[in-house]
Every structure is written in structure tokens, then in C-alpha cells.
Amino acid sequence: MATEYRLRDTDNNLQRKVTLNSSNHVEVQDSAGTSIVDIEAHASRHAYGGDDAIGANALRFAQIDKVFGTETTVSVDAGATSTISKGIYYARCGANTSVEYSPDGGSTWVELIAAGGVGLVISDGSNVRFNNGGTGAEDSYLLPIE
């Protein structure tokens, strides 16, 4: 005999049953034993072409199935900047170096990652940079996500 879990409300009235159906799928039933949902079969509704499919424009794991590349060192002189090449990176800033981005093509610069901080950087290759506000050259690091 299959195990059946009975779910009751605070007045001890039977509300739902969870059991194995004839296909050996986990099934949720109402108090009379009528099927509400077959858990394993339900997932197929969301697959491509299913009754309730996830949209074609939805983000899929294959689109973000990425690996780390090789970390590179970026040395920035005191008071200087270094543009970050186009790509997606984890950036690790030197103690006096921050990451900045420009929303207007280079007229204005906004701090994205504070000096000494770590964060995710998406660079277009021209509007994201390291900025060393210290008094000596300093190394920062970029770990590409490929």
C-alpha cells in the first residue's frame, strides 16, 4: 500500500491528500480523492510548446551557463584611469581604485564599485573604467565570465 499524507486544517477537517497515483507520480488530491495536480506531469505544461509554456523571450539557463576565464591584473598609475575592455567581469579593486561608468559617453563618471571593493561589471569597452584616486600605482583585477 502506498503512503498517503493527509493535510488537515486547524479544525482537523481533511483538506488535501498527497499520494502516488497509478503512474507512480506524486499527486495532490482534494478531500474526496479527486486529482488536483499530478506534480511530475505538471512540469511539462511549462516546457516549450506546453499549455502554459515559458515565453520564448524568457532567460534560459543555456544563456547564462558561463565559466570563469583567466584573471588579469590591471595596473593603474596614481591619479590615472584605465578603460575596461568590453565584456562581463568580476572586478576586484585596489585599496584606492574604484570602478566608474559613464552614462553619457564620458562627460560624467559615476562610481559603480567603491575603492577596494568587489563587484560585477558589464563593460561596453568605452564607458567603464578603473580610477585610481591614490598616490601610487596600484593593481586591480578582472575575472572574465565567458
N, CA, C and O atoms as a GROMACS GRO file, in nm:
protein
  584
    1MET      N    1   0.084  -0.119   0.000
    1MET     CA    2   0.000   0.000   0.000
    1MET      C    3   0.088   0.125   0.000
    1MET      O    4   0.186   0.133   0.074
    2ALA      N    5   0.053   0.221  -0.083
    2ALA     CA    6   0.130   0.345  -0.095
    2ALA      C    7   0.104   0.434   0.026
    2ALA      O    8  -0.003   0.430   0.086
    3THR      N    9   0.203   0.513   0.060
    3THR     CA   10   0.189   0.609   0.168
    3THR      C   11   0.104   0.725   0.121
    3THR      O   12   0.118   0.773   0.008
    4GLU      N   13   0.015   0.769   0.207
    4GLU     CA   14  -0.071   0.882   0.176
    4GLU      C   15  -0.058   0.982   0.289
    4GLU      O   16  -0.071   0.946   0.406
    5TYR      N   17  -0.031   1.106   0.254
    5TYR     CA   18  -0.023   1.211   0.354
    5TYR      C   19  -0.153   1.289   0.350
    5TYR      O   20  -0.200   1.330   0.244
    6ARG      N   21  -0.211   1.309   0.467
    6ARG     CA   22  -0.337   1.382   0.477
    6ARG      C   23  -0.311   1.518   0.541
    6ARG      O   24  -0.249   1.527   0.647
    7LEU      N   25  -0.358   1.622   0.476
    7LEU     CA   26  -0.339   1.759   0.524
    7LEU      C   27  -0.471   1.811   0.578
    7LEU      O   28  -0.572   1.814   0.507
    8ARG      N   29  -0.469   1.852   0.704
    8ARG     CA   30  -0.592   1.896   0.770
    8ARG      C   31  -0.580   2.042   0.812
    8ARG      O   32  -0.471   2.093   0.836
    9ASP      N   33  -0.694   2.108   0.820
    9ASP     CA   34  -0.694   2.246   0.865
    9ASP      C   35  -0.692   2.251   1.018
    9ASP      O   36  -0.681   2.146   1.082
   10THR      N   37  -0.701   2.369   1.076
   10THR     CA   38  -0.692   2.383   1.222
   10THR      C   39  -0.809   2.320   1.296
   10THR      O   40  -0.800   2.296   1.417
   11ASP      N   41  -0.920   2.293   1.226
   11ASP     CA   42  -1.036   2.226   1.287
   11ASP      C   43  -1.032   2.076   1.263
   11ASP      O   44  -1.129   2.006   1.291
   12ASN      N   45  -0.919   2.026   1.211
   12ASN     CA   46  -0.897   1.884   1.183
   12ASN      C   47  -0.981   1.832   1.067
   12ASN      O   48  -1.003   1.711   1.055
   13ASN      N   49  -1.029   1.921   0.981
   13ASN     CA   50  -1.102   1.877   0.861
   13ASN      C   51  -1.002   1.845   0.750
   13ASN      O   52  -0.909   1.922   0.725
   14LEU      N   53  -1.023   1.732   0.685
   14LEU     CA   54  -0.934   1.692   0.577
   14LEU      C   55  -0.947   1.790   0.460
   14LEU      O   56  -1.058   1.816   0.413
   15GLN      N   57  -0.835   1.845   0.414
   15GLN     CA   58  -0.834   1.941   0.304
   15GLN      C   59  -0.769   1.884   0.179
   15GLN      O   60  -0.822   1.902   0.069
   16ARG      N   61  -0.657   1.817   0.193
   16ARG     CA   62  -0.584   1.763   0.079
   16ARG      C   63  -0.519   1.631   0.116
   16ARG      O   64  -0.493   1.602   0.233
   17LYS      N   65  -0.493   1.550   0.011
   17LYS     CA   66  -0.415   1.427   0.025
   17LYS      C   67  -0.300   1.435  -0.074
   17LYS      O   68  -0.315   1.485  -0.185
   18VAL      N   69  -0.184   1.384  -0.032
   18VAL     CA   70  -0.070   1.374  -0.121
   18VAL      C   71  -0.036   1.226  -0.127
   18VAL      O   72  -0.011   1.163  -0.024
   19THR      N   73  -0.034   1.171  -0.248
   19THR     CA   74  -0.016   1.026  -0.263
   19THR      C   75   0.052   0.994  -0.395
   19THR      O   76   0.080   1.084  -0.474
   20LEU      N   77   0.079   0.866  -0.420
   20LEU     CA   78   0.127   0.820  -0.550
   20LEU      C   79   0.007   0.774  -0.631
   20LEU      O   80  -0.077   0.699  -0.580
   21ASN      N   81  -0.003   0.820  -0.757
   21ASN     CA   82  -0.115   0.776  -0.841
   21ASN      C   83  -0.078   0.647  -0.914
   21ASN      O   84   0.028   0.590  -0.888
   22SER      N   85  -0.164   0.600  -1.003
   22SER     CA   86  -0.140   0.474  -1.074
   22SER      C   87  -0.018   0.478  -1.165
   22SER      O   88   0.032   0.372  -1.203
   23SER      N   89   0.030   0.596  -1.200
   23SER     CA   90   0.151   0.611  -1.281
   23SER      C   91   0.276   0.627  -1.194
   23SER      O   92   0.384   0.656  -1.244
   24ASN      N   93   0.259   0.609  -1.063
   24ASN     CA   94   0.367   0.629  -0.966
   24ASN      C   95   0.419   0.773  -0.968
   24ASN      O   96   0.538   0.797  -0.948
   25HIS      N   97   0.329   0.867  -0.991
   25HIS     CA   98   0.360   1.009  -0.983
   25HIS      C   99   0.302   1.063  -0.853
   25HIS      O  100   0.199   1.016  -0.806
   26VAL      N  101   0.370   1.163  -0.796
   26VAL     CA  102   0.317   1.230  -0.678
   26VAL      C  103   0.196   1.312  -0.722
   26VAL      O  104   0.203   1.388  -0.818
   27GLU      N  105   0.086   1.294  -0.651
   27GLU     CA  106  -0.038   1.360  -0.689
   27GLU      C  107  -0.100   1.428  -0.566
   27GLU      O  108  -0.097   1.373  -0.456
   28VAL      N  109  -0.155   1.546  -0.587
   28VAL     CA  110  -0.231   1.616  -0.484
   28VAL      C  111  -0.378   1.597  -0.516
   28VAL      O  112  -0.422   1.620  -0.628
   29GLN      N  113  -0.454   1.554  -0.414
   29GLN     CA  114  -0.597   1.528  -0.432
   29GLN      C  115  -0.675   1.613  -0.333
   29GLN      O  116  -0.623   1.655  -0.229
   30ASP      N  117  -0.803   1.638  -0.367
   30ASP     CA  118  -0.889   1.706  -0.270
   30ASP      C  119  -0.934   1.604  -0.166
   30ASP      O  120  -0.894   1.488  -0.172
   31SER      N  121  -1.017   1.646  -0.071
   31SER     CA  122  -1.056   1.557   0.039
   31SER      C  123  -1.136   1.436  -0.008
   31SER      O  124  -1.139   1.334   0.061
   32ALA      N  125  -1.200   1.445  -0.125
   32ALA     CA  126  -1.278   1.332  -0.179
   32ALA      C  127  -1.191   1.238  -0.262
   32ALA      O  128  -1.240   1.134  -0.307
   33GLY      N  129  -1.065   1.271  -0.281
   33GLY     CA  130  -0.976   1.184  -0.359
   33GLY      C  131  -0.970   1.219  -0.507
   33GLY      O  132  -0.914   1.144  -0.586
   34THR      N  133  -1.028   1.334  -0.546
   34THR     CA  134  -1.023   1.379  -0.685
   34THR      C  135  -0.889   1.449  -0.710
   34THR      O  136  -0.847   1.534  -0.631
   35SER      N  137  -0.825   1.412  -0.819
   35SER     CA  138  -0.694   1.468  -0.850
   35SER      C  139  -0.702   1.619  -0.874
   35SER      O  140  -0.788   1.666  -0.948
   36ILE      N  141  -0.611   1.692  -0.811
   36ILE     CA  142  -0.596   1.836  -0.834
   36ILE      C  143  -0.479   1.859  -0.928
   36ILE      O  144  -0.489   1.936  -1.023
   37VAL      N  145  -0.367   1.791  -0.900
   37VAL     CA  146  -0.250   1.806  -0.986
   37VAL      C  147  -0.159   1.685  -0.971
   37VAL      O  148  -0.136   1.634  -0.861
   38ASP      N  149  -0.107   1.639  -1.085
   38ASP     CA  150  -0.002   1.537  -1.090
   38ASP      C  151   0.128   1.616  -1.100
   38ASP      O  152   0.158   1.676  -1.203
   39ILE      N  153   0.206   1.616  -0.993
   39ILE     CA  154   0.324   1.702  -0.984
   39ILE      C  155   0.421   1.680  -1.100
   39ILE      O  156   0.464   1.777  -1.163
   40GLU      N  157   0.456   1.554  -1.130
   40GLU     CA  158   0.553   1.529  -1.237
   40GLU      C  159   0.499   1.567  -1.374
   40GLU      O  160   0.573   1.619  -1.457
   41ALA      N  161   0.373   1.542  -1.399
   41ALA     CA  162   0.314   1.576  -1.529
   41ALA      C  163   0.298   1.727  -1.544
   41ALA      O  164   0.299   1.779  -1.656
   42HIS      N  165   0.281   1.797  -1.433
   42HIS     CA  166   0.257   1.940  -1.438
   42HIS      C  167   0.374   2.016  -1.501
   42HIS      O  168   0.351   2.114  -1.573
   43ALA      N  169   0.497   1.975  -1.477
   43ALA     CA  170   0.613   2.046  -1.529
   43ALA      C  171   0.610   2.056  -1.681
   43ALA      O  172   0.659   2.154  -1.737
   44SER      N  173   0.556   1.957  -1.748
   44SER     CA  174   0.553   1.959  -1.894
   44SER      C  175   0.466   2.073  -1.948
   44SER      O  176   0.483   2.114  -2.062
   45ARG      N  177   0.375   2.125  -1.867
   45ARG     CA  178   0.294   2.240  -1.910
   45ARG      C  179   0.380   2.361  -1.939
   45ARG      O  180   0.345   2.444  -2.023
   46HIS      N  181   0.495   2.372  -1.870
   46HIS     CA  182   0.579   2.490  -1.882
   46HIS      C  183   0.688   2.474  -1.986
   46HIS      O  184   0.758   2.571  -2.016
   47ALA      N  185   0.705   2.356  -2.041
   47ALA     CA  186   0.807   2.333  -2.144
   47ALA      C  187   0.764   2.397  -2.275
   47ALA      O  188   0.646   2.426  -2.296
   48TYR      N  189   0.861   2.418  -2.364
   48TYR     CA  190   0.832   2.477  -2.495
   48TYR      C  191   0.718   2.398  -2.561
   48TYR      O  192   0.726   2.276  -2.573
   49GLY      N  193   0.614   2.468  -2.605
   49GLY     CA  194   0.501   2.403  -2.671
   49GLY      C  195   0.394   2.352  -2.576
   49GLY      O  196   0.291   2.302  -2.620
   50GLY      N  197   0.417   2.364  -2.443
   50GLY     CA  198   0.320   2.318  -2.345
   50GLY      C  199   0.202   2.414  -2.334
   50GLY      O  200   0.202   2.522  -2.393
   51ASP      N  201   0.101   2.373  -2.255
   51ASP     CA  202  -0.020   2.454  -2.238
   51ASP      C  203   0.009   2.590  -2.173
   51ASP      O  204  -0.058   2.689  -2.203
   52ASP      N  205   0.106   2.594  -2.087
   52ASP     CA  206   0.140   2.715  -2.014
   52ASP      C  207   0.292   2.737  -2.025
   52ASP      O  208   0.362   2.751  -1.924
   53ALA      N  209   0.339   2.739  -2.149
   53ALA     CA  210   0.484   2.741  -2.175
   53ALA      C  211   0.548   2.870  -2.128
   53ALA      O  212   0.487   2.977  -2.132
   54ILE      N  213   0.671   2.859  -2.084
   54ILE     CA  214   0.752   2.976  -2.051
   54ILE      C  215   0.778   3.050  -2.182
   54ILE      O  216   0.806   2.987  -2.285
   55GLY      N  217   0.769   3.181  -2.180
   55GLY     CA  218   0.781   3.262  -2.302
   55GLY      C  219   0.911   3.240  -2.378
   55GLY      O  220   1.016   3.213  -2.318
   56ALA      N  221   0.903   3.251  -2.509
   56ALA     CA  222   1.020   3.230  -2.595
   56ALA      C  223   1.130   3.332  -2.566
   56ALA      O  224   1.247   3.306  -2.592
   57ASN      N  225   1.093   3.448  -2.512
   57ASN     CA  226   1.192   3.550  -2.482
   57ASN      C  227   1.244   3.542  -2.338
   57ASN      O  228   1.319   3.629  -2.295
   58ALA      N  229   1.204   3.439  -2.265
   58ALA     CA  230   1.248   3.423  -2.127
   58ALA      C  231   1.396   3.382  -2.122
   58ALA      O  232   1.446   3.315  -2.212
   59LEU      N  233   1.463   3.424  -2.016
   59LEU     CA  234   1.603   3.388  -1.996
   59LEU      C  235   1.611   3.240  -1.963
   59LEU      O  236   1.541   3.191  -1.875
   60ARG      N  237   1.696   3.169  -2.035
   60ARG     CA  238   1.713   3.026  -2.015
   60ARG      C  239   1.854   2.999  -1.961
   60ARG      O  240   1.946   3.076  -1.986
   61PHE      N  241   1.868   2.889  -1.886
   61PHE     CA  242   1.997   2.856  -1.826
   61PHE      C  243   2.108   2.849  -1.930
   61PHE      O  244   2.220   2.891  -1.903
   62ALA      N  245   2.079   2.798  -2.049
   62ALA     CA  246   2.182   2.788  -2.153
   62ALA      C  247   2.242   2.924  -2.187
   62ALA      O  248   2.356   2.933  -2.231
   63GLN      N  249   2.164   3.030  -2.167
   63GLN     CA  250   2.214   3.164  -2.196
   63GLN      C  251   2.309   3.216  -2.089
   63GLN      O  252   2.390   3.305  -2.115
   64ILE      N  253   2.300   3.161  -1.969
   64ILE     CA  254   2.386   3.208  -1.862
   64ILE      C  255   2.480   3.098  -1.812
   64ILE      O  256   2.543   3.113  -1.707
   65ASP      N  257   2.488   2.989  -1.884
   65ASP     CA  258   2.577   2.878  -1.848
   65ASP      C  259   2.719   2.920  -1.882
   65ASP      O  260   2.770   2.887  -1.990
   66LYS      N  261   2.783   2.992  -1.792
   66LYS     CA  262   2.913   3.055  -1.817
   66LYS      C  263   3.020   2.994  -1.728
   66LYS      O  264   2.991   2.927  -1.630
   67VAL      N  265   3.145   3.020  -1.765
   67VAL     CA  266   3.260   2.977  -1.685
   67VAL      C  267   3.351   3.097  -1.664
   67VAL      O  268   3.344   3.195  -1.737
   68PHE      N  269   3.437   3.088  -1.565
   68PHE     CA  270   3.535   3.192  -1.542
   68PHE      C  271   3.651   3.174  -1.637
   68PHE      O  272   3.696   3.063  -1.664
   69GLY      N  273   3.700   3.286  -1.689
   69GLY     CA  274   3.822   3.286  -1.769
   69GLY      C  275   3.942   3.300  -1.676
   69GLY      O  276   3.935   3.262  -1.559
   70THR      N  277   4.049   3.353  -1.728
   70THR     CA  278   4.172   3.372  -1.650
   70THR      C  279   4.177   3.515  -1.598
   70THR      O  280   4.163   3.611  -1.674
   71GLU      N  281   4.196   3.528  -1.468
   71GLU     CA  282   4.202   3.661  -1.406
   71GLU      C  283   4.324   3.737  -1.458
   71GLU      O  284   4.433   3.682  -1.470
   72THR      N  285   4.303   3.866  -1.487
   72THR     CA  286   4.413   3.951  -1.533
   72THR      C  287   4.435   4.064  -1.433
   72THR      O  288   4.343   4.106  -1.363
   73THR      N  289   4.558   4.110  -1.428
   73THR     CA  290   4.596   4.222  -1.341
   73THR      C  291   4.597   4.349  -1.425
   73THR      O  292   4.652   4.353  -1.535
   74VAL      N  293   4.534   4.453  -1.372
   74VAL     CA  294   4.534   4.584  -1.438
   74VAL      C  295   4.603   4.681  -1.343
   74VAL      O  296   4.552   4.710  -1.235
   75SER      N  297   4.719   4.731  -1.384
   75SER     CA  298   4.793   4.826  -1.302
   75SER      C  299   4.754   4.968  -1.345
   75SER      O  300   4.760   5.003  -1.463
   76VAL      N  301   4.712   5.047  -1.248
   76VAL     CA  302   4.668   5.184  -1.277
   76VAL      C  303   4.757   5.280  -1.199
   76VAL      O  304   4.769   5.269  -1.077
   77ASP      N  305   4.819   5.375  -1.269
   77ASP     CA  306   4.905   5.474  -1.205
   77ASP      C  307   4.824   5.567  -1.115
   77ASP      O  308   4.703   5.579  -1.131
   78ALA      N  309   4.890   5.630  -1.021
   78ALA     CA  310   4.825   5.724  -0.930
   78ALA      C  311   4.755   5.834  -1.008
   78ALA      O  312   4.812   5.893  -1.100
   79GLY      N  313   4.630   5.861  -0.972
   79GLY     CA  314   4.554   5.967  -1.036
   79GLY      C  315   4.512   5.937  -1.179
   79GLY      O  316   4.460   6.026  -1.247
   80ALA      N  317   4.532   5.815  -1.227
   80ALA     CA  318   4.501   5.780  -1.365
   80ALA      C  319   4.379   5.687  -1.372
   80ALA      O  320   4.328   5.639  -1.270
   81THR      N  321   4.335   5.664  -1.494
   81THR     CA  322   4.224   5.572  -1.519
   81THR      C  323   4.268   5.468  -1.621
   81THR      O  324   4.365   5.487  -1.694
   82SER      N  325   4.193   5.358  -1.626
   82SER     CA  326   4.217   5.252  -1.725
   82SER      C  327   4.082   5.198  -1.769
   82SER      O  328   4.006   5.144  -1.688
   83THR      N  329   4.052   5.212  -1.898
   83THR     CA  330   3.924   5.165  -1.952
   83THR      C  331   3.918   5.012  -1.949
   83THR      O  332   4.016   4.945  -1.981
   84ILE      N  333   3.804   4.960  -1.909
   84ILE     CA  334   3.784   4.815  -1.902
   84ILE      C  335   3.729   4.768  -2.037
   84ILE      O  336   3.629   4.820  -2.086
   85SER      N  337   3.796   4.669  -2.094
   85SER     CA  338   3.756   4.615  -2.225
   85SER      C  339   3.613   4.561  -2.221
   85SER      O  340   3.561   4.526  -2.114
   86LYS      N  341   3.551   4.556  -2.338
   86LYS     CA  342   3.414   4.506  -2.349
   86LYS      C  343   3.405   4.365  -2.295
   86LYS      O  344   3.486   4.279  -2.330
   87GLY      N  345   3.306   4.340  -2.208
   87GLY     CA  346   3.287   4.208  -2.152
   87GLY      C  347   3.216   4.212  -2.018
   87GLY      O  348   3.174   4.318  -1.971
   88ILE      N  349   3.203   4.095  -1.959
   88ILE     CA  350   3.141   4.080  -1.827
   88ILE      C  351   3.249   4.026  -1.734
   88ILE      O  352   3.315   3.927  -1.766
   89TYR      N  353   3.266   4.090  -1.618
   89TYR     CA  354   3.375   4.056  -1.528
   89TYR      C  355   3.330   4.064  -1.382
   89TYR      O  356   3.234   4.133  -1.348
   90TYR      N  357   3.404   3.992  -1.296
   90TYR     CA  358   3.408   4.026  -1.156
   90TYR      C  359   3.531   4.115  -1.144
   90TYR      O  360   3.640   4.075  -1.184
   91ALA      N  361   3.514   4.234  -1.088
   91ALA     CA  362   3.625   4.326  -1.071
   91ALA      C  363   3.661   4.332  -0.923
   91ALA      O  364   3.573   4.340  -0.836
   92ARG      N  365   3.790   4.327  -0.896
   92ARG     CA  366   3.843   4.338  -0.760
   92ARG      C  367   3.936   4.458  -0.760
   92ARG      O  368   4.043   4.455  -0.820
   93CYS      N  369   3.894   4.563  -0.692
   93CYS     CA  370   3.966   4.691  -0.696
   93CYS      C  371   4.077   4.698  -0.592
   93CYS      O  372   4.065   4.643  -0.483
   94GLY      N  373   4.186   4.769  -0.629
   94GLY     CA  374   4.290   4.802  -0.532
   94GLY      C  375   4.234   4.892  -0.424
   94GLY      O  376   4.124   4.945  -0.439
   95ALA      N  377   4.309   4.911  -0.316
   95ALA     CA  378   4.262   4.986  -0.200
   95ALA      C  379   4.216   5.127  -0.231
   95ALA      O  380   4.126   5.179  -0.165
   96ASN      N  381   4.276   5.192  -0.331
   96ASN     CA  382   4.241   5.330  -0.367
   96ASN      C  383   4.178   5.341  -0.506
   96ASN      O  384   4.160   5.451  -0.558
   97THR      N  385   4.145   5.228  -0.564
   97THR     CA  386   4.093   5.226  -0.700
   97THR      C  387   3.946   5.185  -0.699
   97THR      O  388   3.908   5.090  -0.631
   98SER      N  389   3.866   5.257  -0.775
   98SER     CA  390   3.722   5.228  -0.787
   98SER      C  391   3.691   5.195  -0.933
   98SER      O  392   3.774   5.215  -1.021
   99VAL      N  393   3.570   5.144  -0.956
   99VAL     CA  394   3.520   5.126  -1.092
   99VAL      C  395   3.412   5.232  -1.112
   99VAL      O  396   3.325   5.251  -1.028
  100GLU      N  397   3.420   5.299  -1.227
  100GLU     CA  398   3.322   5.403  -1.262
  100GLU      C  399   3.261   5.372  -1.397
  100GLU      O  400   3.321   5.303  -1.479
  101TYR      N  401   3.140   5.424  -1.419
  101TYR     CA  402   3.078   5.415  -1.552
  101TYR      C  403   3.031   5.554  -1.593
  101TYR      O  404   3.006   5.640  -1.509
  102SER      N  405   3.020   5.573  -1.723
  102SER     CA  406   2.971   5.700  -1.775
  102SER      C  407   2.838   5.676  -1.846
  102SER      O  408   2.832   5.600  -1.942
  103PRO      N  409   2.731   5.740  -1.799
  103PRO     CA  410   2.601   5.725  -1.863
  103PRO      C  411   2.584   5.813  -1.987
  103PRO      O  412   2.485   5.801  -2.059
  104ASP      N  413   2.682   5.902  -2.012
  104ASP     CA  414   2.666   5.999  -2.121
  104ASP      C  415   2.785   6.004  -2.216
  104ASP      O  416   2.809   6.106  -2.281
  105GLY      N  417   2.859   5.894  -2.226
  105GLY     CA  418   2.969   5.888  -2.322
  105GLY      C  419   3.098   5.952  -2.276
  105GLY      O  420   3.185   5.980  -2.359
  106GLY      N  421   3.115   5.978  -2.147
  106GLY     CA  422   3.243   6.025  -2.096
  106GLY      C  423   3.244   6.162  -2.032
  106GLY      O  424   3.348   6.203  -1.980
  107SER      N  425   3.132   6.234  -2.033
  107SER     CA  426   3.129   6.366  -1.968
  107SER      C  427   3.116   6.354  -1.817
  107SER      O  428   3.176   6.431  -1.743
  108THR      N  429   3.037   6.259  -1.773
  108THR     CA  430   3.009   6.238  -1.631
  108THR      C  431   3.050   6.096  -1.594
  108THR      O  432   3.026   6.002  -1.670
  109TRP      N  433   3.112   6.080  -1.477
  109TRP     CA  434   3.152   5.948  -1.429
  109TRP      C  435   3.088   5.922  -1.294
  109TRP      O  436   3.090   6.008  -1.206
  110VAL      N  437   3.030   5.803  -1.278
  110VAL     CA  438   2.958   5.765  -1.157
  110VAL      C  439   3.025   5.641  -1.098
  110VAL      O  440   3.057   5.546  -1.170
  111GLU      N  441   3.046   5.643  -0.968
  111GLU     CA  442   3.110   5.528  -0.903
  111GLU      C  443   3.015   5.408  -0.904
  111GLU      O  444   2.900   5.417  -0.862
  112LEU      N  445   3.066   5.297  -0.953
  112LEU     CA  446   2.991   5.171  -0.958
  112LEU      C  447   3.036   5.078  -0.846
  112LEU      O  448   2.953   5.017  -0.779
  113ILE      N  449   3.168   5.067  -0.826
  113ILE     CA  450   3.225   4.984  -0.719
  113ILE      C  451   3.324   5.074  -0.642
  113ILE      O  452   3.414   5.133  -0.702
  114ALA      N  453   3.306   5.084  -0.512
  114ALA     CA  454   3.391   5.170  -0.429
  114ALA      C  455   3.535   5.119  -0.426
  114ALA      O  456   3.562   5.001  -0.452
  115ALA      N  457   3.626   5.209  -0.395
  115ALA     CA  458   3.767   5.174  -0.382
  115ALA      C  459   3.784   5.055  -0.288
  115ALA      O  460   3.727   5.053  -0.178
  116GLY      N  461   3.862   4.957  -0.331
  116GLY     CA  462   3.886   4.838  -0.251
  116GLY      C  463   3.775   4.734  -0.259
  116GLY      O  464   3.786   4.628  -0.198
  117GLY      N  465   3.670   4.764  -0.333
  117GLY     CA  466   3.554   4.674  -0.339
  117GLY      C  467   3.563   4.570  -0.448
  117GLY      O  468   3.656   4.568  -0.529
  118VAL      N  469   3.464   4.483  -0.449
  118VAL     CA  470   3.450   4.376  -0.548
  118VAL      C  471   3.308   4.382  -0.600
  118VAL      O  472   3.214   4.406  -0.524
  119GLY      N  473   3.291   4.359  -0.732
  119GLY     CA  474   3.156   4.358  -0.786
  119GLY      C  475   3.152   4.311  -0.930
  119GLY      O  476   3.256   4.286  -0.992
  120LEU      N  477   3.033   4.300  -0.981
  120LEU     CA  478   3.009   4.257  -1.118
  120LEU      C  479   3.012   4.379  -1.210
  120LEU      O  480   2.950   4.481  -1.181
  121VAL      N  481   3.086   4.367  -1.320
  121VAL     CA  482   3.100   4.475  -1.416
  121VAL      C  483   3.060   4.425  -1.554
  121VAL      O  484   3.107   4.321  -1.600
  122ILE      N  485   2.973   4.499  -1.620
  122ILE     CA  486   2.941   4.475  -1.760
  122ILE      C  487   2.989   4.599  -1.835
  122ILE      O  488   2.936   4.708  -1.818
  123SER      N  489   3.090   4.579  -1.920
  123SER     CA  490   3.152   4.693  -1.988
  123SER      C  491   3.124   4.691  -2.137
  123SER      O  492   3.127   4.585  -2.200
  124ASP      N  493   3.096   4.809  -2.192
  124ASP     CA  494   3.078   4.823  -2.336
  124ASP      C  495   3.210   4.851  -2.406
  124ASP      O  496   3.215   4.863  -2.529
  125GLY      N  497   3.318   4.860  -2.329
  125GLY     CA  498   3.451   4.882  -2.386
  125GLY      C  499   3.494   5.027  -2.392
  125GLY      O  500   3.607   5.056  -2.431
  126SER      N  501   3.406   5.120  -2.355
  126SER     CA  502   3.446   5.260  -2.359
  126SER      C  503   3.392   5.343  -2.244
  126SER      O  504   3.446   5.451  -2.216
  127ASN      N  505   3.290   5.298  -2.176
  127ASN     CA  506   3.226   5.380  -2.073
  127ASN      C  507   3.234   5.322  -1.933
  127ASN      O  508   3.157   5.359  -1.845
  128VAL      N  509   3.329   5.230  -1.912
  128VAL     CA  510   3.352   5.172  -1.779
  128VAL      C  511   3.504   5.171  -1.757
  128VAL      O  512   3.579   5.132  -1.846
  129ARG      N  513   3.547   5.215  -1.639
  129ARG     CA  514   3.691   5.227  -1.616
  129ARG      C  515   3.727   5.206  -1.470
  129ARG      O  516   3.643   5.219  -1.381
  130PHE      N  517   3.856   5.174  -1.447
  130PHE     CA  518   3.915   5.181  -1.314
  130PHE      C  519   3.963   5.324  -1.296
  130PHE      O  520   4.011   5.386  -1.391
  131ASN      N  521   3.952   5.377  -1.174
  131ASN     CA  522   4.002   5.511  -1.142
  131ASN      C  523   4.080   5.501  -1.012
  131ASN      O  524   4.024   5.475  -0.905
  132ASN      N  525   4.212   5.523  -1.021
  132ASN     CA  526   4.298   5.519  -0.903
  132ASN      C  527   4.306   5.658  -0.842
  132ASN      O  528   4.368   5.748  -0.900
  133GLY      N  529   4.245   5.677  -0.727
  133GLY     CA  530   4.247   5.805  -0.657
  133GLY      C  531   4.360   5.814  -0.556
  133GLY      O  532   4.367   5.910  -0.479
  134GLY      N  533   4.449   5.716  -0.555
  134GLY     CA  534   4.558   5.713  -0.458
  134GLY      C  535   4.681   5.789  -0.504
  134GLY      O  536   4.679   5.858  -0.606
  135THR      N  537   4.789   5.776  -0.425
  135THR     CA  538   4.914   5.848  -0.453
  135THR      C  539   5.022   5.760  -0.514
  135THR      O  540   5.134   5.806  -0.538
  136GLY      N  541   4.989   5.634  -0.539
  136GLY     CA  542   5.085   5.542  -0.601
  136GLY      C  543   5.015   5.447  -0.695
  136GLY      O  544   4.893   5.428  -0.688
  137ALA      N  545   5.094   5.388  -0.786
  137ALA     CA  546   5.037   5.289  -0.878
  137ALA      C  547   4.977   5.174  -0.798
  137ALA      O  548   5.025   5.141  -0.689
  138GLU      N  549   4.874   5.113  -0.852
  138GLU     CA  550   4.802   5.011  -0.778
  138GLU      C  551   4.744   4.907  -0.873
  138GLU      O  552   4.701   4.940  -0.984
  139ASP      N  553   4.743   4.780  -0.829
  139ASP     CA  554   4.686   4.672  -0.910
  139ASP      C  555   4.541   4.648  -0.872
  139ASP      O  556   4.504   4.650  -0.755
  140SER      N  557   4.460   4.624  -0.976
  140SER     CA  558   4.324   4.576  -0.961
  140SER      C  559   4.313   4.453  -1.049
  140SER      O  560   4.406   4.423  -1.125
  141TYR      N  561   4.202   4.380  -1.039
  141TYR     CA  562   4.194   4.251  -1.107
  141TYR      C  563   4.059   4.234  -1.175
  141TYR      O  564   3.955   4.277  -1.123
  142LEU      N  565   4.062   4.170  -1.294
  142LEU     CA  566   3.941   4.141  -1.370
  142LEU      C  567   3.933   3.991  -1.393
  142LEU      O  568   4.025   3.931  -1.448
  143LEU      N  569   3.822   3.929  -1.351
  143LEU     CA  570   3.797   3.788  -1.377
  143LEU      C  571   3.684   3.779  -1.479
  143LEU      O  572   3.569   3.803  -1.445
  144PRO      N  573   3.716   3.745  -1.606
  144PRO     CA  574   3.612   3.742  -1.709
  144PRO      C  575   3.515   3.627  -1.688
  144PRO      O  576   3.552   3.518  -1.643
  145ILE      N  577   3.391   3.653  -1.721
  145ILE     CA  578   3.286   3.550  -1.719
  145ILE      C  579   3.254   3.523  -1.864
  145ILE      O  580   3.196   3.608  -1.932
  146GLU      N  581   3.289   3.405  -1.912
  146GLU     CA  582   3.280   3.374  -2.056
  146GLU      C  583   3.173   3.271  -2.084
  146GLU      O  584   3.152   3.234  -2.199
   0.00000   0.00000   0.00000
